[in-house]
Amino acid sequence: MKKKILLLLLSWLMGKMGSAQNNEALFKRWESYLDKKADPIELTQDTSFEDLKGLKKALLGKRIILLGEFNHGSKEVNLLKNRIIQYLHQKLDYKVLLLESGIGEVNTLNHNRSVLAVENMIYRLTGPWQSEEFVSLMGYAQKNEDLVLGGFDPQKSGGSFAPFFQQKFGKIGPQLSKLLSETETQNQSFVRDIQRVELTPVHFLKRDSIIQAYQEILQSMQAHQPQFMLDKKAETDFMVIQKSIENRIAYLYYFTTYKKQLRQRWAARDSIMAANVLWYAKELYPQEKIIISAHNYHISKYNEKELVMGEILKAALPNDLYTIGFFAGQGSFANNARKTENLSPATGAKDIKAIVSKLKTEAVFFDFPNKIKQQRSWLDDNLTVSDTFIDLDNTPTMLIGKCFDGLFLLKNITPAVYKN
């Protein structure tokens, strides 16, 4: 009996040793590749962009680039993405920037940015992005009106888009403008009230009443559509307003239908976001190159457990996309409630933080090899990527090589600096 126990223990120990050796070997392959192939990146506001030229080769033939982030509240990630956006706009002719924020709100921002104070522009973005870093990005957008801003999230971010509607429809249909303003107010109150309560038949009646009002507005808009087909800008404004109202309706349906079913709710949101991006790419700006900025979760081309936007886009536009994930090794960040959280330490050799800790510079970019399968086999192993949202089961590992086409890795991060 003792001999059998000893043999079992020895077998278990050998397995552990073999696993540790395999983990270390994988770590060494990452370290070797980064040493040889990764581009050192400057965490400054340098506008010569010499360090970002590796992107040009990686993006050859790619019309849409998706820039991720492993949380919404890292100062250094935000600032680096600002530089990347400027580089893509100035040097590679990307002219549309789509943000993970409300479709109606960001399009209102885009329409009115020449008359808005830069500090106020951020309040049309999702709450965790209302920071000094995004004031800087909005300042760049305000000075470069050829960079179009758009939102693709059905969730609201900031105030109503009724003022934009009023500017476009005020003279044509004043009663229509009034109806939209009233409906937006009712919608905002309704969404706020149902967040933390059990839905009752009364709630669904209220929802249907709001949806009916939005549908009446859409029908009335159709009667005025010929007046908006006189030039391209007016036509674009009409299409944006119409899509914004459609998103209001879609949000009311999926949030109330799947309020307690998180998987279905998140899948619905990502499906709508993907549809919005495809609408921009195929209908609104079919000739333009597009930048998308969102969480790693949404832009990922693969998710074992959830239906995500990046996976849908990859199926629809298989040759047009290039997806970049962002990760960091140590430091702290602001969570969605703007409270500071510290990154947890690396858990072992198969942890992205352990890999980042070996960087010889503060940040790097690298494009994944794809010519020979053996050259990238090390990418197709699970890595621990804690302190980020991967799926609704809080899975701590990710198949990096399936999820992204390239990575930006930063050694240290600090929390975003908020304006309010």
Backbone torsions as a table, in degrees:
resi	resn	phi	psi	omega
1	MET	NA	-45.2	179.0
2	LYS	-61.3	-38.7	-179.3
3	LYS	-63.4	-40.7	179.9
4	LYS	-64.5	-42.8	178.7
5	ILE	-62.7	-40.9	-179.7
6	LEU	-63.5	-41.4	179.6
7	LEU	-65.3	-40.6	177.5
8	LEU	-62.8	-42.3	178.8
9	LEU	-64.4	-41.5	179.3
10	LEU	-64.3	-42.0	178.9
11	SER	-62.1	-42.5	179.0
12	TRP	-63.1	-43.3	179.3
13	LEU	-64.5	-40.6	179.1
14	MET	-64.0	-39.5	176.6
15	GLY	-61.8	-43.2	178.2
16	LYS	-61.6	-43.2	-179.4
17	MET	-64.7	-42.3	178.8
18	GLY	-63.4	-40.7	178.3
19	SER	-63.0	-43.7	178.9
20	ALA	-61.7	-41.2	179.4
21	GLN	-65.0	-41.9	178.1
22	ASN	-62.7	-42.7	178.1
23	ASN	-61.0	-43.6	-179.6
24	GLU	-65.8	-37.9	179.1
25	ALA	-64.4	-42.7	177.1
26	LEU	-61.5	-43.9	178.2
27	PHE	-57.3	-43.6	-178.8
28	LYS	-64.9	-36.7	178.8
29	ARG	-66.4	-42.0	174.1
30	TRP	-59.0	-50.2	-176.8
31	GLU	-60.6	-42.8	-179.7
32	SER	-64.2	-44.0	-179.1
33	TYR	-65.2	-43.8	180.0
34	LEU	-63.5	-38.9	177.9
35	ASP	-60.6	-39.1	-173.3
36	LYS	-89.4	-35.6	-167.2
37	LYS	-114.5	-22.6	-173.6
38	ALA	-73.0	144.4	177.2
39	ASP	-91.6	123.7	174.3
40	PRO	-63.0	137.8	-176.9
41	ILE	-118.8	136.2	178.8
42	GLU	-85.6	128.6	174.8
43	LEU	-94.2	60.3	178.2
44	THR	-131.7	-179.5	176.5
45	GLN	-99.4	22.6	178.4
46	ASP	-55.5	129.0	-176.9
47	THR	-106.2	13.8	171.5
48	SER	-77.0	-25.8	174.8
49	PHE	62.1	21.3	-179.2
50	GLU	-59.0	-36.3	-177.5
51	ASP	-73.1	-14.9	-177.2
52	LEU	-98.6	5.1	-174.8
53	LYS	-67.0	-19.3	175.7
54	GLY	-62.3	-24.5	177.6
55	LEU	-64.9	-33.7	-176.4
56	LYS	-59.4	-45.9	179.1
57	LYS	-66.9	-43.1	-178.2
58	ALA	-63.5	-33.2	-174.4
59	LEU	-93.1	7.4	-178.7
60	LEU	-55.7	119.8	179.2
61	GLY	80.6	4.4	-178.4
62	LYS	-100.8	121.3	-177.4
63	ARG	-85.1	-27.8	-175.1
64	ILE	-125.9	123.2	176.3
65	ILE	-111.7	132.8	179.4
66	LEU	-110.0	117.6	-179.8
67	LEU	-101.7	121.1	-177.5
68	GLY	-95.8	-170.2	172.6
69	GLU	-169.6	142.4	-175.4
70	PHE	-87.7	-6.4	165.0
71	ASN	-155.3	171.8	-177.8
72	HIS	-94.3	2.5	-170.1
73	GLY	-129.6	43.3	178.0
74	SER	-112.4	116.9	-176.7
75	LYS	-56.2	-50.1	-175.2
76	GLU	-66.3	-36.3	176.5
77	VAL	-65.0	-45.0	179.3
78	ASN	-59.6	-46.2	-178.2
79	LEU	-67.0	-39.2	177.7
80	LEU	-64.5	-42.1	178.5
81	LYS	-63.7	-35.2	175.5
82	ASN	-57.7	-46.6	179.8
83	ARG	-63.9	-41.8	-179.7
84	ILE	-61.8	-44.2	178.7
85	ILE	-61.0	-43.5	177.9
86	GLN	-62.1	-42.9	178.6
87	TYR	-62.1	-47.7	-179.5
88	LEU	-61.4	-38.3	-179.8
89	HIS	-71.9	-48.0	-174.1
90	GLN	-77.5	-37.9	-171.3
91	LYS	-105.0	-27.6	-174.6
92	LEU	-117.4	6.6	170.2
93	ASP	66.2	33.0	170.6
94	TYR	-82.9	123.0	-169.6
95	LYS	-114.4	-3.3	-179.3
96	VAL	-126.6	128.1	178.1
97	LEU	-116.3	113.9	179.8
98	LEU	-105.2	129.1	-173.6
99	LEU	-115.1	147.6	177.1
100	GLU	-73.2	70.9	179.5
101	SER	-150.0	170.8	-173.1
102	GLY	-55.9	133.2	-176.4
103	ILE	-62.9	-43.3	179.7
104	GLY	-69.8	-38.5	-176.0
105	GLU	-68.9	-45.7	-177.9
106	VAL	-71.2	-34.3	176.9
107	ASN	-69.4	-32.1	171.8
108	THR	-64.5	-42.9	176.2
109	LEU	-59.2	-44.8	-179.9
110	ASN	-61.4	-40.1	-177.6
111	HIS	-69.6	-35.6	-172.9
112	ASN	-106.3	9.3	-170.2
113	ARG	-64.5	-24.7	-178.9
114	SER	-70.3	-20.4	-177.6
115	VAL	-111.2	-1.6	-179.7
116	LEU	-90.4	145.6	169.7
117	ALA	-68.3	136.5	-176.6
118	VAL	-54.9	-40.3	-177.9
119	GLU	-62.9	-24.5	-178.6
120	ASN	-89.5	-14.2	-177.1
121	MET	-65.0	-30.4	-176.2
122	ILE	-68.7	-17.6	-176.1
123	TYR	-79.0	3.2	169.4
124	ARG	-96.7	-3.1	-179.1
125	LEU	-97.2	167.0	176.5
126	THR	-57.4	144.6	-171.7
127	GLY	-50.0	-46.9	-179.1
128	PRO	-64.9	-12.6	178.2
129	TRP	-97.4	6.5	-178.7
130	GLN	-84.9	67.1	-171.6
131	SER	-128.2	171.7	179.8
132	GLU	-61.9	-33.8	-179.8
133	GLU	-63.8	-36.3	179.2
134	PHE	-79.7	-22.8	169.3
135	VAL	-60.6	-42.4	177.8
136	SER	-62.0	-44.0	179.0
137	LEU	-64.8	-42.1	178.8
138	MET	-65.5	-34.7	175.6
139	GLY	-61.5	-40.8	177.1
140	TYR	-63.9	-43.5	-179.8
141	ALA	-64.0	-37.0	-179.5
142	GLN	-65.6	-35.1	-179.5
143	LYS	-82.1	-15.0	-176.5
144	ASN	-126.6	81.1	-173.4
145	GLU	-69.6	-12.1	176.1
146	ASP	-77.6	-7.6	172.6
147	LEU	-91.0	105.8	-177.5
148	VAL	-78.2	135.0	175.7
149	LEU	-102.3	140.6	176.1
150	GLY	-149.5	152.8	173.1
151	GLY	-107.6	156.6	178.9
152	PHE	-133.5	8.9	-177.9
153	ASP	-94.2	131.0	176.0
154	PRO	-70.2	-18.3	176.2
155	GLN	-72.2	140.6	177.5
156	LYS	-68.1	148.9	171.9
157	SER	-140.8	104.2	-177.1
158	GLY	94.9	-157.0	-172.7
159	GLY	-80.1	-168.7	-179.1
160	SER	-75.6	157.2	171.9
161	PHE	-95.8	13.6	179.5
162	ALA	-57.6	-39.1	178.3
163	PRO	-60.2	-37.6	176.6
164	PHE	-63.7	-44.1	177.5
165	PHE	-60.1	-43.6	-179.8
166	GLN	-60.0	-42.0	179.2
167	GLN	-62.0	-34.7	-176.4
168	LYS	-87.7	-37.1	-172.5
169	PHE	-112.6	-3.2	-174.3
170	GLY	-53.9	-46.0	-177.4
171	LYS	-79.6	-30.2	-176.6
172	ILE	-79.6	-45.3	-177.2
173	GLY	-140.9	78.0	-177.7
174	PRO	-59.0	-35.4	178.8
175	GLN	-68.2	-32.7	177.6
176	LEU	-66.8	-41.6	177.9
177	SER	-62.7	-40.5	179.0
178	LYS	-64.8	-41.9	179.7
179	LEU	-63.7	-41.3	179.3
180	LEU	-64.2	-44.9	-179.4
181	SER	-58.9	-44.0	179.6
182	GLU	-66.1	-40.0	-179.2
183	THR	-67.6	-39.5	177.1
184	GLU	-61.8	-41.6	178.5
185	THR	-63.5	-44.7	178.6
186	GLN	-63.2	-41.6	-179.8
187	ASN	-63.0	-46.2	-179.4
188	GLN	-60.2	-44.2	178.7
189	SER	-65.1	-41.9	-179.0
190	PHE	-63.5	-48.5	-178.7
191	VAL	-62.1	-40.4	178.1
192	ARG	-63.7	-41.4	-174.1
193	ASP	-72.2	-27.1	-174.5
194	ILE	-93.7	-1.6	-174.1
195	GLN	-57.4	-42.1	-171.4
196	ARG	-125.0	31.6	179.0
197	VAL	-130.0	160.3	172.5
198	GLU	-74.0	132.1	-179.7
199	LEU	-76.5	138.7	179.5
200	THR	-118.0	169.2	175.7
201	PRO	-55.2	-31.5	178.1
202	VAL	-63.1	-40.3	178.8
203	HIS	-62.3	-42.1	-178.9
204	PHE	-68.7	-33.9	174.6
205	LEU	-63.6	-42.8	178.2
206	LYS	-63.4	-45.1	177.4
207	ARG	-56.3	-48.0	-177.3
208	ASP	-64.3	-32.8	177.4
209	SER	-65.7	-42.4	178.7
210	ILE	-66.3	-43.0	179.2
211	ILE	-62.7	-41.4	178.8
212	GLN	-60.6	-40.2	178.2
213	ALA	-63.2	-44.1	177.7
214	TYR	-61.5	-41.4	-179.7
215	GLN	-65.3	-36.7	176.1
216	GLU	-63.2	-39.1	178.1
217	ILE	-63.9	-43.8	178.6
218	LEU	-60.8	-42.1	179.3
219	GLN	-64.3	-41.2	178.7
220	SER	-67.2	-36.6	177.5
221	MET	-59.4	-39.1	-178.8
222	GLN	-59.7	-34.9	179.7
223	ALA	-65.8	-28.1	-179.0
224	HIS	-96.1	-1.7	-172.8
225	GLN	-55.7	-41.5	-179.2
226	PRO	-55.3	-29.3	180.0
227	GLN	-72.4	-13.0	-179.5
228	PHE	-105.1	8.1	-179.7
229	MET	-102.8	14.8	-175.3
230	LEU	-78.2	-29.8	175.9
231	ASP	-148.9	165.3	-172.8
232	LYS	-64.4	-40.0	-178.4
233	LYS	-64.4	-45.3	179.8
234	ALA	-63.1	-38.6	178.4
235	GLU	-64.7	-41.7	178.6
236	THR	-62.7	-43.6	178.6
237	ASP	-59.0	-43.3	179.4
238	PHE	-60.8	-46.6	-177.9
239	MET	-64.6	-38.1	-179.6
240	VAL	-66.0	-45.0	179.4
241	ILE	-63.6	-44.8	179.0
242	GLN	-59.0	-46.6	-180.0
243	LYS	-64.8	-36.1	179.0
244	SER	-63.4	-42.0	178.8
245	ILE	-68.1	-41.2	176.5
246	GLU	-58.8	-37.3	178.0
247	ASN	-69.5	-34.9	175.4
248	ARG	-59.4	-45.4	-179.6
249	ILE	-64.7	-45.4	-179.1
250	ALA	-60.6	-41.6	179.6
251	TYR	-63.2	-44.8	-179.9
252	LEU	-60.3	-39.4	179.5
253	TYR	-66.7	-53.9	-171.5
254	TYR	-73.4	-34.1	-179.0
255	PHE	-67.4	-43.0	-179.3
256	THR	-73.8	-35.5	-179.4
257	THR	-68.6	-40.2	-174.7
258	TYR	-114.2	30.9	-175.3
259	LYS	-55.0	-38.3	-178.7
260	LYS	-99.9	-3.5	-177.0
261	GLN	-109.4	87.3	-170.7
262	LEU	-60.5	-40.9	-178.5
263	ARG	-60.5	-47.4	179.6
264	GLN	-65.9	-35.9	-178.6
265	ARG	-67.6	-45.6	179.2
266	TRP	-67.3	-38.3	178.3
267	ALA	-63.9	-40.3	178.3
268	ALA	-62.5	-45.2	-179.6
269	ARG	-60.9	-48.2	-178.3
270	ASP	-66.0	-34.2	177.2
271	SER	-64.3	-41.9	178.6
272	ILE	-68.0	-40.9	177.8
273	MET	-60.9	-42.7	178.4
274	ALA	-62.4	-42.9	178.7
275	ALA	-62.0	-38.7	178.1
276	ASN	-64.4	-43.8	178.9
277	VAL	-62.4	-43.1	178.8
278	LEU	-63.5	-35.5	176.2
279	TRP	-63.1	-45.8	175.8
280	TYR	-58.8	-47.6	-172.0
281	ALA	-70.7	-34.4	-173.4
282	LYS	-101.5	-29.8	-174.3
283	GLU	-111.0	-46.8	-173.2
284	LEU	-83.3	-44.5	-177.4
285	TYR	-131.6	62.1	-173.3
286	PRO	-67.6	-18.1	-178.6
287	GLN	-102.6	-2.8	-172.7
288	GLU	-99.4	154.1	172.7
289	LYS	-89.3	140.9	-165.8
290	ILE	-124.9	137.9	171.5
291	ILE	-107.4	134.1	176.1
292	ILE	-119.7	129.8	179.1
293	SER	-118.8	120.5	-176.8
294	ALA	-162.6	176.3	177.9
295	HIS	-65.6	148.5	174.9
296	ASN	-48.8	-39.5	-178.3
297	TYR	-55.6	-46.0	-174.7
298	HIS	-75.5	-35.6	-174.6
299	ILE	-85.9	-12.3	-176.8
300	SER	-56.9	138.6	179.7
301	LYS	-80.6	-8.6	-175.3
302	TYR	-149.9	136.1	171.6
303	ASN	-146.6	121.9	-173.8
304	GLU	-63.8	-30.5	-170.6
305	LYS	-115.4	-21.0	-175.2
306	GLU	-121.9	154.6	170.7
307	LEU	-88.4	117.5	-174.7
308	VAL	-120.5	159.0	-176.4
309	MET	-56.5	-46.3	-176.6
310	GLY	-60.6	-36.8	179.1
311	GLU	-65.6	-40.7	178.5
312	ILE	-66.3	-44.0	179.9
313	LEU	-64.7	-39.6	179.3
314	LYS	-61.5	-39.0	178.4
315	ALA	-68.1	-35.5	-177.1
316	ALA	-81.8	-34.3	-176.0
317	LEU	-131.2	64.2	-169.7
318	PRO	-61.4	-26.4	-175.9
319	ASN	-104.1	-3.4	-172.7
320	ASP	-98.6	-16.1	-168.5
321	LEU	-99.8	146.7	167.5
322	TYR	-136.3	122.0	-171.3
323	THR	-113.9	126.9	-177.1
324	ILE	-119.8	121.6	174.0
325	GLY	-88.3	155.0	178.1
326	PHE	-124.2	134.2	176.1
327	PHE	-143.8	161.7	179.5
328	ALA	-135.3	163.9	-175.4
329	GLY	-96.9	-39.7	-178.3
330	GLN	-157.2	170.5	179.4
331	GLY	119.4	-151.0	-177.9
332	SER	-145.2	163.4	-177.6
333	PHE	-146.9	169.1	175.0
334	ALA	-98.5	128.0	177.2
335	ASN	-77.6	-176.7	-175.8
336	ASN	-65.3	-17.7	174.3
337	ALA	-93.0	6.9	178.3
338	ARG	69.3	18.4	175.9
339	LYS	-93.3	141.8	-176.9
340	THR	-73.7	133.4	173.7
341	GLU	-126.9	142.4	176.9
342	ASN	-91.0	140.4	173.4
343	LEU	-66.8	137.5	177.1
344	SER	-74.1	156.0	-179.5
345	PRO	-70.4	160.9	176.9
346	ALA	-60.9	143.7	-177.5
347	THR	-95.5	-4.0	-178.5
348	GLY	158.9	-170.9	-175.1
349	ALA	-66.8	-27.7	-178.3
350	LYS	-92.2	33.0	179.1
351	ASP	-111.8	132.0	-179.5
352	ILE	-56.5	-30.7	-179.7
353	LYS	-68.8	-34.5	176.4
354	ALA	-64.7	-38.2	177.9
355	ILE	-66.9	-45.6	-179.4
356	VAL	-63.0	-34.9	-177.3
357	SER	-62.0	-20.9	-178.7
358	LYS	-90.5	-0.3	179.1
359	LEU	-61.2	143.2	179.2
360	LYS	-90.7	-8.0	176.9
361	THR	-128.9	172.2	-176.8
362	GLU	-69.6	-24.3	179.7
363	ALA	-158.7	155.4	176.5
364	VAL	-142.4	158.3	167.3
365	PHE	-121.9	139.1	170.1
366	PHE	-145.9	141.3	178.7
367	ASP	-89.1	134.6	-179.0
368	PHE	-70.2	135.9	174.9
369	PRO	-69.1	144.1	-179.1
370	ASN	-141.9	3.6	-175.8
371	LYS	-75.2	-45.2	-178.3
372	ILE	-122.3	128.2	-174.3
373	LYS	-56.2	-40.3	-177.1
374	GLN	-63.0	-28.7	-178.3
375	GLN	-70.3	-20.4	-177.1
376	ARG	-120.6	12.4	-178.4
377	SER	-60.7	-30.1	179.9
378	TRP	-68.1	-17.3	178.3
379	LEU	-79.4	-19.4	-172.9
380	ASP	-98.7	35.6	174.9
381	ASP	-119.5	146.5	-179.5
382	ASN	-64.0	132.3	173.2
383	LEU	-118.0	144.7	174.2
384	THR	-73.7	129.0	179.5
385	VAL	-136.0	67.6	-177.9
386	SER	-72.1	174.8	179.8
387	ASP	62.6	34.2	175.0
388	THR	-154.6	165.9	-179.3
389	PHE	-96.8	120.3	-179.6
390	ILE	-110.2	-48.4	177.1
391	ASP	-156.5	178.0	-174.7
392	LEU	-77.0	-4.6	173.4
393	ASP	-95.7	5.1	-177.2
394	ASN	55.5	40.9	176.8
395	THR	-60.4	133.8	-176.5
396	PRO	-92.9	-0.8	-176.6
397	THR	-125.2	158.4	-176.3
398	MET	-145.4	142.4	172.5
399	LEU	-86.0	85.6	-172.6
400	ILE	-52.7	-44.0	-175.2
401	GLY	-65.0	-26.5	177.6
402	LYS	-84.3	-24.5	-171.8
403	CYS	-85.6	-34.5	-171.5
404	PHE	-133.5	167.0	174.1
405	ASP	-101.3	-16.3	179.8
406	GLY	-165.7	172.2	-178.1
407	LEU	-137.9	146.2	160.0
408	PHE	-107.4	126.8	179.4
409	LEU	-119.3	130.9	-179.3
410	LEU	-120.0	137.5	-178.9
411	LYS	-69.9	-45.4	-173.8
412	ASN	-133.7	143.9	175.1
413	ILE	-134.3	158.3	174.3
414	THR	-132.3	163.8	-176.9
415	PRO	-65.1	148.8	171.5
416	ALA	-59.4	153.1	-178.8
417	VAL	-104.4	114.9	-171.9
418	TYR	-92.5	151.8	-176.1
419	LYS	-90.8	-15.8	-178.8
420	ASN	-145.1	NA	NA
